[in-house]
Amino acid sequence: MKLLKRNIILRVPLFCGVMLFCSNGMAQQIMLKNNLIQRTLTFDGEVWRTTMFTDVDHKRKLKVTSDEFHILPMTQNNGYTINAFKAVDAPQEFTKGDTSFLEISYRPKDEFKQIAEIPQELKISYYLVAGERFTRKRLKLSYAKKVTVDRLEVERMYIHKNATGGGRGEPVFIDDAWFFGLEYPAAHSRHTNGNLPVADARHFEKVGNYSFIDLEGRDIEPDAKDGAMRLMHFPGFAKQDTDGRFTIASKIAAVGFYPRWPFHSTVFYGVSIDDVESSTFVFTL
C-alpha cells in the first residue's frame, strides 16, 4: 500500500470534507466530516475499519468495532468479512458539489481468491453531504464471471449500547441517539446479538400492505455475538456491465444521529455517487 508521509492532511473544506491524520510515517486515521457529524476509520495495517461516529455539536461519540461488510454465498452458512481482503493503495477522496466522498478499494488475500463469491475487487464508497447529520456508504463487488450472492451486509458492527427497532425496512436505534439503516424497503436490520428482532416479529410487519417473505433462515447469523448490529439485503445474481465484467452494487446504508426522542416520519433526501439517481430514507415509528 502506498502510505502518506508524516503530518500530511488532505484538502479539508470547512463545511464538509476528509481529514487524514498520520503518525510514525504511516496514515492511521481518516475522518469524513462536516459541521454536524464525523465518521472515523482506522487503518490496522491491512484494511480500514470504522471505529467511531461523532455528533459534533453535542460532543457525543459512539465507538464501534466494525467488520465493514459480510458476503454470504448461496451454499454456505458462514460468509466473509473485510478480514478476507487487503486495501489497494491509499484511499481516494473527492468532492461533487456539496458532497464529499471517500473511496477505498480492496482485493482478496491469496487464500480467498479461489472462492467464487469473493470479488476480484471490492470498492467501499463513504460519502457525506454538507449540513446533513448522517453519512452514507455503499459497496461495489466486481467479478470476472457471473456469481450469486445470497446475503450482503452493508454494515456489520459490534456496539455495546442499548439497541431497539430493526426488522424489515426499519432502522436500528442505538443508545437513544443514533440510527443505522438501509435506504431500501425490503432490507433487514438486526441488533443486540445480530439476530434480533427475528424475521417478521414486529407489529408493523404483520399489518398494512406488508406481505410475508420467507427468508428460510438465511437472515440468521449462526455465530451470534453480543452487540452485533447488521444491515442486510439479498442481491442474488451479479449483473453484467458494458465492459463484460459482472458486478453487485449494494443498497445504500445510512448512519446518523437524531436531535431529540421520540421523532416521527423523518425523511432524508440525498444524491447518489453518480448523480443519476436520488434516494429517499423514511423512518416512521
N, C-alpha and C positions, 0 to 999 in steps of 0.2 A: 504494500500500500504506500502511496506517496503521502508523506507526512509533512505538515506545515511546520515551519520553524517557530521557535520560541517567541511568545508575545505577539504573534500576528493576530489581528482582529479583522474579520471580513467586514465589508460595507454594511453599515447599520443605519438605515433611515430612522429618524426619530420616531415616526409613527408606527413603524412595523418593519421587522427585518430579522436577520440571522446574525447571531454573535458566536464566534468560535474562540474558546479560550485554550491556551496551551501552557504546558509546564514540562520541564525536563526535555525540551526539544520535540515533544510529541503532542498532537492535538488530543485533548482529554474530554472536553465537553462542548456541545453545541446547544445554543439556546435560540429557539424560534419564538419570537415575542412581539407583542405590540404594547400599547399602554395599559391593557387590561389583563392579558393572560400570557403565560410563558410555558412552553414545553421544553424540558431539558433532556438531552440524550447524552449518554456517556459511553466512550469507547473502551472496550475491555481487552483490546489487543487483536481482536478478530472481527467484532461486529459492534454496531451502535445500538444501544438499548435505551428506551425511555426510562428515566429514573425519577422524574418529578414533574408535577404540574404546579404552577403558582398563580394565584389570584393576586395580581399586582396591587390593586387598590386596597384590598383588605388584608394584605400580607398573609394570606392563607396558603399553606403548602400541603401538597398531597404527595407523599413518597410512594413509589411503586417499584415492584420488581417485574420486569417485562420479558416475555418470550417473543414479543412483537407480532407473531402470527403463528398459525398452525395449519398444516396441509394434511388432510386425511384421504388416503386412497380408497377406492371403492371396495377393495377386498381385504382391508385391514381394519383392526380396531384401534391401533396406535398410529399416530402420524408423526410429522416432522415440524420442528420449530426453527427459529433462526440458528439454533445450535448446529444445524446441518450445513451452514453456509459461512462464507468469509466475504468481507467487504472488498469491493474492487475500487482502487484508487480513493481519492478524497471525496467527501460529499460535495454535491453541486448545489449552489444557491443561485436563485434568480428571482426577478420581480416582474409581474404583469399588472400594470395599473396599481391598485392599492393592495394587491395580494402578493405576499412573499412565499416562495416555495423552497423546499429543501428536498433534494432527491439523492437517495443512496442506492447504489447498485450492488448486488450480491451474486456470487457464483457458488455452486455447491462444492463442498470439500470432496476430495478424491473418493472417499469411501461411500459417498452417496450418489455419485454421478451415474451409476447404472440403474438407479431406481426410476422407473418410468414417470412417476408423478412428481419427481423433483425437477423443477425447471432448470434449463441451462442458464437462464438469467432471471433474477427476481429484482424488481425495482420497487422501492418504497418511496412514495411521494407524500411529504408532510406539507401542509400549507395553512396560511393564516391571513385573514383579511383585517385590514386596519379598522379599529373601532368595534370589532366583534369579540365577544367573551368566550369563544370556543375555537378550537383548532380542528383541522380535518386531516384525514390520512386515507390513502388507498394503495393497493398493491397491483402490480402487473407481472404475471408469470408468463415466461416465454419458453416455448418448446420447439424442437425440430420436427416433431410428428404429433399426430392427434392423440390426446390423452383425455382421461376423465378424472376429475377430482370430485369426490363426494362432498366433503365439508371443507370450507375455507373460513378460518377465523382471522378476521382483520385486526383484532386486538385480542391478546391473551396476556393478562396481567395478574399479579398477586397483590391484593390490597387489604391490609388488616384493619379495616374500618367497618362500621355498621353499613350494611347494604340492603336495599329494598328495590321493589319494582322488577323489571325484567319480564321476559316472556316473548311472545310473538309480536314484532313490530313496535316494541316498547323499550325505552332505555332503562338502564340500571342507575339508581341513585346512590351515591356514596357519601356517608358522613353528613347527610342533610345539607350538602353544599355543591356536590359535583354530579354531572350526568355523563353517561357513556352509552352511545347508541349507534346504530347503522341507519343511514338515510335510505331505507328500503322497507316497505311494509311487511314483506314476507321474511324478514330477518328474524333471528332469535338471539336473545341475550340471557346469560346466566350469571349467578353470583354466589357468594358465601363459600361454597366448596366447588364452584364451577358447574354445578348441576341443578341449581335452584333458580327460579321455580321450575318444576318439572313441566314437560310439554303440555299445553292446553289446560293448565291448572288454575289460571287466574280467571276471575269472573268475566272480564271483557272478551276473553277468548271463547266463551260459551254463549254469548248473546250477540244480537245485532247481525251484521252481514258476514261475520266470520264463519268460514266453513272448516270442517275438520280436515287436517292434513296429517296423515300417519307418517311420522318421521322414522318409524321402525327402530327406534332406539339409537339412531345414528347421531343424534344430538348429545348423547351421554358420553362424558369423559370417564373411562374406566378407572383412571388413576386420579381420583378426586383429591384435591389438596385444599387446605384451609386458606381462605382469602382469594381463591381463584375467581376471576371475572373474565367472561368470554363473550365476544360479539361475532356471530357466525351467519353464514348463508350457505346454500348448496348450489354451486355453479354448474356442475355437470361437465359437458364436453367443452374442450378448448375450441376456439373459433379461429379459422384460417384468415390471416391478413393478406393484403395485396402482394406482399413480398414472399408469400409461401409459408411463412412461419405460423405457428399456432400460439394463441395467447388466451389467457384468462385474466380478465380485469375484475378486481373485487368491487363490491359496493363500497360506498364512502362511509368511513367511521368519523364520528364527531365526538369530541370530548370538551367539556367546558364547565362553567360554574353558573349558578343562578343566584341573584342578589337577595332573594327572600323565599320563604317557605310558608305555606304551600303556594304553588303557582298553577295556573290553568291555561291550557291551549297557547303555548308559546311557539311561535313559528320563526324559523330561521331560513333565510334565502342566501345562496352563495353561488359563486362561479365555479365551474369545473376547471380542470387543469388546461384543457384545450380550448376553453372559452366557447365551446359549442353548445353544451347542454347546461341547463340550470338545475339546481337541486333544491328540494324543499324538505325540511325536517320538522315534523309536527309531533309535539308531545301533548297528550291530554290525560290528566289524572282524574 
